[in-house]
Amino acid sequence: MIVNRINYNPFKFKYNKSKYFIVTVVFLLSTSVYFTANVAFLAAAFLLFGVMFFYKKINLTKDFKIILLALTILHLANILIYNFFSFRTVSGNYIRFLMPFFAVMLVGKRFPHYFVQVVKVFTIISFVFYIPANIIPGFNGLLQNIPRFLGTDPGESNHFIIYQVESATALGLNIPVLRNSGPTGEPGEFAGYLILAMIFELVLTKQFWTKNNILFFIALLTTFSTAGYMGFFILISAHYLLFGNKTKRLILFPLSVLLIMGVYYKFEFMYQKVDIQMKMVTSAKSIENIPRTARIPNLVRNTEDSFDNPIFGKGRSFETRYGSNYKNLKAQSISNNIGNFPVQFGWPFFLFYSFLMIMGFKALLFRYKMDSKYAYVFLLIIYTMAIAQGFLMTSVFISLIYLRGVYPSLSNKAVKSSRKISYEPIHNHPYL
C-alpha cells in the first residue's frame, strides 16, 4: 500500500488495525463479564496470538523464559505437596501468562498508546449509556433488554460487552446518581483501567491534564470507587510533590491535599467505608471470625493464608487452597484481591512479578525521558487498587510485566540512569 507520508499518522487506526484489534481483545478479556466468564475466549486469543507471534519470528525474552520456568516449578511443587493435579488449572495458568506476552510483543513499543485509545473509546461509549440512565426514568430497564436479547448476561441481564448496566448509587451518597461501570463488571474495576490509562497518558505526553486525562478523570468521578479515588490521589500527589516544579510543590500540592482530605472525610464511600472495614478486622476474635464480605477483611484473611505455604503457594484450585474444607463457603475468601496472589503463587513469585512490573515501567519511562522513580509510584497505585480488585491476574496488568521486553535496546544500567535526564517537554508528536 502506498502511503502519503505528508499526512501519515503512525497511530491512525487504518494503518494499525491488527494492533488495535490485539489491544482491544486484551482489554475485553480483562474487563468484559461475558468474555472473562468463559476460558475458551482466553484460549482462542492465546492460540491466535501465539500463531502470529511465531509466524513473525519474534524472539522469546529472558523474563518470559523465567516466568515459564517459575510456573512449571510451582505446578510441580503443588503436585508433590498436595498430591493433586488439575489440568484445567495448570493449563489456565500457562495461557493466562503466555497470551499477554504474545500480545505485548506483537504490538510493540506503542502498546501504551493503543491502550489509551481503546480505553478512550470505551469511556465515551460508557457516557452514551450512563448519562441517559441518570436523567431518563426507566432507561436502565430498556438497556437490560439488550443483554437479554444477545444472551451476554443470562443471570442478571446487566452486561452487554461494551457496557454494564448499574442500578446502585454510591454508599451514603445523598444525590441519587448511578455508578459507572463502563464495560467492566463493576465501577471499581472500571476505575482501575481508567487510572492505568491516565498513567500511560502522563508518560506519553509528560502532561497531567491532557484532553484524554480530563475525560478519564470525569469518568473516574462517576465510578464513586474508593480504591479508584485513592489511586488517583496517590498519582496526582506524587506528580506534584515528587516531580513538580516549585510552583506545583508550594501551591498545587497543598491545594490537592486539602481537596483530597475534604473528599475523603466527606463521603461515606471513602473514610467511613474504610473505617467500618478496619473495625471488622480489629474487633474479630480470630482470623476465622473476620467477615469475608468486605475487601480489607479479605485482604487480612488472604495475607494470613499466604504464610501457610509462603514459598510455593497453594495453587489456584480450591482443593489445594482449602483442602478437605474446600466446599465450605465460610472458610473461603470471596475477594480475588492482591492478597490472593501470594496465596496462590507464593511470595517469591509475587515479588518477582512486582520486580518485572517496576522494570517494565522504568523501561517505558526511559523511552519517554521521564524520572524512573515514577515506576514505584505506579506500582503503589496499582497495588492500592488491587486491594479491592483482582487486577493482577487480568491480561492487561499481566501485560505490564513484559514491557521491558518491548524495549530490548534498553539495558538495566540505562534504565537506572533515566533519573539523570533533563525533563524538558517534547513539542512534536506527543507519542513519538
Sequence and secondary structure as in RCSB ss.txt:
>XXXX:A:sequence
MIVNRINYNPFKFKYNKSKYFIVTVVFLLSTSVYFTANVAFLAAAFLLFGVMFFYKKINLTKDFKIILLALTILH
LANILIYNFFSFRTVSGNYIRFLMPFFAVMLVGKRFPHYFVQVVKVFTIISFVFYIPANIIPGFNGLLQNIPRFL
GTDPGESNHFIIYQVESATALGLNIPVLRNSGPTGEPGEFAGYLILAMIFELVLTKQFWTKNNILFFIALLTTFS
TAGYMGFFILISAHYLLFGNKTKRLILFPLSVLLIMGVYYKFEFMYQKVDIQMKMVTSAKSIENIPRTARIPNLV
RNTEDSFDNPIFGKGRSFETRYGSNYKNLKAQSISNNIGNFPVQFGWPFFLFYSFLMIMGFKALLFRYKMDSKYA
YVFLLIIYTMAIAQGFLMTSVFISLIYLRGVYPSLSNKAVKSSRKISYEPIHNHPYL
>XXXX:A:secstr
    TTS  TT GGG HHHHHHHHHHHHHHH HHHHT HHHHHHHHHHHHHHHHHTT    HHHHHHHHHHHHHH
HHHHHHH    HHHHHHHHHHHHHHHHHHHHHGGGHHHHHHHHHHHHHHHHHHHHHHHHHSTTHHHHHTHHHHHH
TS TTTS B SS B    B TT SS  B   TTSSSHHHHHHHHHHHHHHHHHHHS SS HHHHHHHHHHHHHT 
HHHHHHHHHHHHHHHHHSS HHIIIIIHHHHHHHHHHHHHH IIIIIHHHHHHHHHHH SSGGGS SSSHHHHHH
HHHHHHTTSTTT   SSHHHHHGGGTT GGGS    STTHHHHHH HHHHHHHHHHHHHHHHHHHHHTT  TTHH
HHHHHHHHHHTTTS GGGSHHHHHGGGGGGG TT  HHHHHGGGGS      S TT 
